Amino acid sequence: MKISARCFWLQKAGNTPDEYEDAFDLSFNRRGRNRMQPTPGCLIFEREVKHPVFAIADGAADGAYPAMWAQSLVRSCVRQGPRTAKSLRRLAEDLGQNHIAKLATERLPWWTAQKVQQGDFAALLTLSLSGNREGGLSGGRWTALGVGDACLFQVRQDRLVACFPVESTDELGYNPVLLCTVAEKNQRVWEMAGRLRRVGDWHPGDNFFLMTDALAHWFLMQVESGAQPWHTLAELAKSPQAILQLPLIAEDALEGRMPKRTGHCELPIEGFVGWVAQLRSSGALRNDDVTLLMIIVGEGYASANIR
């Protein structure tokens, strides 16, 4: 299937880029996963991909190494593509043990080491797409897993057709259930295993928006007031600022090698940064790290209207 994706990220106002504690990744990213978000910006991916997986995470700021935990979750999710709460639990428990064991080898101040033992926390959202078995352009199925308040929105023909795992602003609070590096602290997560997964259909031209909680709250506030916030996000995706674009190339052709840098395209990072700053200053957007993935299935941004 053809995938067009825009990935935006920006740290909390007043913080440096190194203090950005969200994370994201894509299964067909070949730029190297060790530092996906070096500076605030935007990436464009346009690819033919068989089974794409997307993931975003939001590390809780009161932990010792929340950004490391968030990055570990998204990297592993896009590689392993968990599609059930059971497989997510296995993955999270293994990652949590490795996270704590790795930091135990570091010479840390006693108060930091204590926080490591108490655990790092993060919200997590994954989206896996698959085509129909008969192939063609008839669409397919999607599977999402969500813990916490990172949100997925699906738009088809200018209608919001799916929200997950949060469906209203009333559900976005300051104490969401999050994934912890300490397995014993995830009991509440697994008690609600039946609510961690959502499946649905996608049609060619459908739009998926994955975003962390501050932006999700703005999005839902707009929807609840009768607006269509996906139009605003679409305009941001098309405004002209220059950054790297990765080539449209079959996934099979990339196995075992890095893609070549084939040119530049127009990207909207300056417009995105300015837009976020305006929302923050007006009080419409809480001052927090912001991460946004905008995905069109079956069409490219150049030919598709976000609708």
N, C-alpha and C positions, 0 to 999 in steps of 0.2 A: 504494500500500500504506500501511497505517497503521503509523506508527513511534512508539514511546514510548521516550524516552531519558532517563537520569539521568547527569549529568556531575559528577564529584567531583574536587577537586584540593586539595593541601596541600603546602606547602613543607617542606623538611627541618627537623627540630627544631633550634632555635638560630639559624635564618636568618630574615630578614624576607620578606614576600611578594614583594618586588621581586627576591629572589634565587632564586625559583622558576624552574627551568631546564627543566621539561617544557613541553609545549604540546599543545593539542588543538583540533579544529574539526570542524564538521559542514557539509555542503553546503547545508542548509536553514537555517542560522543567519543571521538577518537583523538581529542586534543590532549589527553592525559588527565587522569582524575585526581592527581595529587594536589592540584591547586585550581579548582574549577572557577573560583571567584576571586581573582587577584585584586581587582579594583572595581568600584561600582560601574555598571555598564549594561550592555545588552549583547546577546549572541543570537545569530540567526542560524538555524539548521533547516535544510530542505533536502530530504532524502527519500529513496525508496527503501522501505524497511519491512521485514516480514512480521516481526512481533515486537513492536516498540514498547518500552517501559519508561515511565517518567516518575521522578520522586522529588518531593520537597520536604524539608524538615525545619523546625524552629526550635533552637536550643534555648532552654530556660536560663535567664541571665544569672540566677542565684546559685548556679552550680560552679564547679571548679573549672571544667573544660567543656562547656556546652557546645561550642562550635565544633570541637573535635568529635563529640558524640553525634551531632547532627550530620556531619560529613560522613562519618562511618556508616550511619544508617542509610543514607541515600546511595552511596557507592555500592553497598552490598545489595540493596533492593533492586537496583537496575541491573546488576549482574545476575542475581539469582531469581528475580521476578516472583516473589511469594504471592500466591493468589488466594490463600486461606488464612484465617486467624491462627490455625495450628502451625503452618509453615512460618508465619511471621513470628510466632512465639519462639520457635527453635532458633531462628535467625537472631532475634533480639537477645536471647539468653547467651548465645555464643559470643556475639559482639560485646555485650556488657562485661562478660568475664575477661575478654581480651583487652577491653578498654581499661579496666581496673588493674589487670596484671601488667600491662605496659607501663602505666603510670607508677606502679609500685617500684619499678626499676629506676625511676628518676629521683634525683636529690631535690625534694620539694620542701618548702617551709612546713612546719608541723600543722599549721592551720589549713594549708592547702591540701596536705595529705589527708587530713581529717575530712575535708569536704569531698575528696575523691571517694573515701569509704562510705560517705553518706549517699553518694550517687549523683550523676548528672541526669537531667531530664530533657525530653524533647517531644514536640508534636511531630507526627509523621503522616504523610499522605503519598500513596503510590497509585499510578494509573497504568494498566496494561491493556493493550489493544490487540485484537486478533481479527483476521478476515474470515469471511464465510468459507466453509470447506470447499464449496464449489468454485471459489475464486471469483474473478471478474471484479466489477465495480459496484457490487450490490451492498457493500457495507460489511458489518460484522458485529462483534461483541466487545464490550469493555468490562474490566474488573477493577474496582478501586478498593484499597484498604486504607482506613483512616483511624488514627489515634490522636485525640486532642482536637485542636481548633484550626488546623490548616484545612482549607476548603477546596472542593471541586465544583465547578458549575459547567453544565452542558447547555449550549444554545443551538437551536435548530430553527431555521426559517424565522429568525427574529423572535423566537420564544424561548424562555428559560424552561428547559424540560427536565433538568435534574440538578439537585443540590446535595452534596454529601461532604462530611457527615453532619454538618450543621445546616439547618434550613431557615433559621430566623435569627435576628439579632438578639432575641431573648436567650438564645442558647450559647451566645458568646460571652463567657464570664471571665473572671480573673483567676480562677482556679480549675482549669481543665484537667482531665485525667491524661497523664503523659507517660511515655515510655521511659523507664529508668534503667541505668546500667546495673543496678542492684536488683536481681531477679525477684527477691522476696517483696519488693515494693511495687511490683506489677500485678498484684493479685486483683485489684479493682479493674485493671485493663482486661484480664482474661475472663473475669466474671461477666463482662459485657461482650463476649466474643461474637455473639450473634448480631451485634450492631456495628461491628468493625468492618463489614464487607458489604459492598453494593455492586451489582452487575446490571448491565443495560445494553442497549443496541446503539450502534452508531451508523449514520448514513453519510455518504460522500458529501463534503461541504460542512459537516458539523464542526462546531467550535467547542473546545474544552479550555477552561481557565482554571489553573491551579494557583492558589495564592495563600500566603500566610495570614495570620489572624487580623492584623490591623487593616490590611487592604480588603479582606473578606468582610469585615464589619462595614466599611464604606460601601462595598458592593451591595450588601444586603439592605443597608439603609436606603440606597437608591432604589432598589427593587420595591421595597415596602412603601416608598413614596410614589410609585407608579412610573419611575424612570426606567431607562434601558441602559445600564452602565456599560454594557459590552460595546455600545457605539463609541463611547469615550475612549475605551481601551483600544478599539480598532484604529481610531485616529492617531493615537500615540504610536501604534505599530507602523504607521505609514508616513510619519513626519520625517523630514530629511536630515539625517546626520550620518557621517561616514564611519563605519566599523567593518571588520572582517565578516565575510559570508563564506560558509563552507559549501562545497560543490554538491549538486544534485547528482548522486551516483548510486548504483545498486549496492546494497549492503554486502553482498557476496564478494564484490570486487575489492572490498576494503579489508578482508580478513588477512591478518598478519602484517599489515603495513599501515602507515599513517597517511591520511589524505593530503594532497598537495594544496597549498594556498593558491587559489585560482583567480582571485580578484577581490574587489570591494563592492559594497552595495550601500544604499542609503539606510541609515538606522537612526532611531529616535532617542538615544540616551539623554541628550541635553534636554529635549522636550519632556522626557519622563522625569528627570531630576527636578526640573522647574515645576512640573505639575504636582509632584509629591510635596515639594516645598510649599506651594500655595495651599494645598489641602491641609497640611500641618498647621500653617500659620492661621488658617481660618477656623481651626478646631474640628474640621470634618474628618481628619485622619489622625489617629493616635500616633504619637512619636515613638516609633518602633522600627526595627529592621523590616524591610519590605522585599518580598520575593514574588514574582509573577511569571508563570509560564502560560503562553497563549499558543494553542495548538489547533491547526486546521487539518482534518483528515480527508485525504483524497483530492485536495486542491492546493495550489500555491497562493501565497499572499498577493502575488502580482495579478492573478486572474480571479481571485475570490473576493467577495464582499463579506466582511464579518457581519453575520446576521443572526 
